[in-house]
Amino acid sequence: MKKWILFITVIAGMAHAQSEVAGVMFAVGSTNEPRVILPLKKTDVKIDVTAGIARTEVVQRFHNDLDRPLEAVYIFPLPSEAAVDDFEIRLADRVIKSTVKEREEAKAVYEEAKAAGKKTALFEQERPNIFTTSVANLLPGETVDICFSYVETLRFQKDRYDLTFPMVVGTRYIPVRSNITDAGRLNPPVLPPTIDPGHRLSIAVSLSGLPVENVTSTTHAIAVKDEGGECYSVSLAREETIPNSEFSIAVHLRPNDAPAVSFVQSISDSAYGLLSVLPPIGKVREHKPQPKDVVFLIDTSGSMSGESIAQARSGLRRCLDILNPDDRFSIVRFASDFSWFSPELREAAPGKLDAARDYIDGLEANGGTEMQAALDYVLALMPNETARMPMIIFLTDGDVGNEDSLIALLSQKLGDTRLFTFGIGSAPNEFLMHRMAETGRGQSRFIRSHEDVGEVMADFFQTLEAPVLTDVSVHWEDGAAHVYPERCPDIFYGRPLQLVAHAPGGFGGRVRISGLLDGEPQEYGIDIAASQGETHEAIGRLYGRMQVKDLMIRLMQTDAPDDQAELKQGIIQVGLQHQLVTRFTSRVAVEERIIVDGADLVSVKVPVPAPKGWNMYPTATGEPLQLLIGLLLVMGSLICRRGFRAA
């Protein structure tokens, strides 16, 4: 029997070792000691913020330490609303520009140039917040800079703008029964903690055109300098950091300085506009708030281990404390499976919450992230009572690869239920958090390291108690503008409505925003003549990005092949027109001269550090675990057979 136990233990160790170093490439030097190939040496980030628009330039520096030509492939995150509109290779004495092409064509151009021995680079989108840069034919000892830029609008809430730059992709779990075909393009190799990634990141932020009161960060120590004239600079206090968490700052504005901004950009005879307005919907209801039916859905998978599950437990406990006595609630947890605190909604009356607190204290993080089955169960659990507001409060890092199917499920089954998401951890899936909340007519929020969880939850419930402008519609008086989003979200207290529009003949007249405030019709008028808005060079790009977002949402919601083909073609056309990187358009740069023999190329996926605070290694594919389970079952069967024969 001892031999069997020893064999099973060895197999378990093999599976664990595979999960730690999977995908990490090693080279053997002159001392015959293996070393990890780490071609990415540095990332420099420069962000210029004008009012509520941020233009970001990223420079990724690669170096070839090998004695053969190198191809480096780097998977990394960006904000999900980023409109990537430029990409180039910078060498010591020259710059190689890129062009936008359909994705398959760009990939073919890159592969042909790589095989021919030409310097080439490719920029692709895997998800709205996951991108890949590939650079081929780096000569031995050569350093190249891969540079790209993007533009985005910043999110505003109450008195501040939030700016986030993600640094590492949290390992995406691929559900067992999913049809995900690009799993290998979502997850970079993850280094064990004993290996330094050899890669540092610097950030410099400049702020202008904002009445700044102060700038804070809960993720990093920062240095803030007042440059005068409503201009500020922000940088890391330690200049550089290991890129293992997101960088986030809050730009707090002086009191009573709410955003009411408009920007325009004229291209030929057309005009593009950005409008951000905060209707005066009030902070407090004059009557008792509507009772709620709340289901808390909490992720207890392995990627939530450590600090993340502690934050989630703390957030849940705070939510129970804030519930009103006439609210009802339940709790559902999920990992590889799901279970619940109660299969029925319970009253939140005083004295009836102790059992729920005990349940929360017992939650531990382990296993896979089978989110869809749990979400489907919760949607079926929600009652259809008009007297109560049904809502789901979802706490997760969102690190899954089946985002499209989750959003499609919500679109089909959510009904009148509102969905609010809380992203947890140092590298949450910001795209999934935002998109699920948008689909559920709710809000997305993030609980970051060292942030006061109780304060975040108290602020959230205060927002729920304030009036909400629902059934929102926008009408341009001249009738010529095409506006995105086509379906306006509900407007919560302290959160502005943000619109982008295109008017072939230019803007004029007024915009009317109407909706229901606690069931009563309301209307707000805004002057939006083009002469009243500031100019900005990127409004057309932002409009194009919103077009792509709208088309992608519609693509997720249809199974009809003809409709899918038409929507895909529409995304390609918008990407080419506005020179944007999308799921179906990429940027490729090629130098025409041949510099190496392409057949001698070594291809390396850039390994990354594990997200800060993680206590375990990826469960993204489940392959080592599934292998171990299968072997254990085989061993168990053989042991049983041996026992029966002995009997």
ABEGO torsion letter per residue (X at the ends): XAAAAAAAAAAAAAAAAAAAABGBBBBBBAAGBBBBBBABABBBBBBBBBEABBBBBBBBBBBBABABBBBBBBBBBBBAABBBABBBBBBAABBBBBBBBBAAAAAAAAAAAAAAGBBBBBBBBABAABBBBBBBGBBBGBBBBBBBBBBBBBBBBGABBBBBBBABBBBBBBBAABABAAAAAABBBBBBAABBAGBBBBBBBBBBGBBBABBBBAABBBBBBBAEGGBBBBBBAAGBBBBABBBBBBBBBBBGBBBBBBBBBBBEABBBBBBBBBBBAEABBABBBBBBBBBBBBBABAAABEAAAAAAAAAAAAAAAABBAABBBBBBBBBABBBBABABBBBABBGAAAAAAAAAAABBBBEBBBAAAAAAAAAAABBBBAABBBBBBBBBAGBBAAAAAAAAAAAAAAEABBBBBBBBEABBBAAAAAAAAAAAGBBBBBBBBGBBAAAAAAAAAAAAABBBBBGBBBBBAAGABBBOBABBBBBBBGBBBBBBBBBAAEBBEBBBBBEBBGGBBBBBBBBABAAABBBBAAAAAAAAAAAAAAAAAAAAABABAAAAAAAAAAAAAAAAAAGBBBAABBBBBBBABBABBAAABBBBBBBBBBBBGBABBBAAAGAAAAAAAAAAAAAAAAAAAAAAAAX
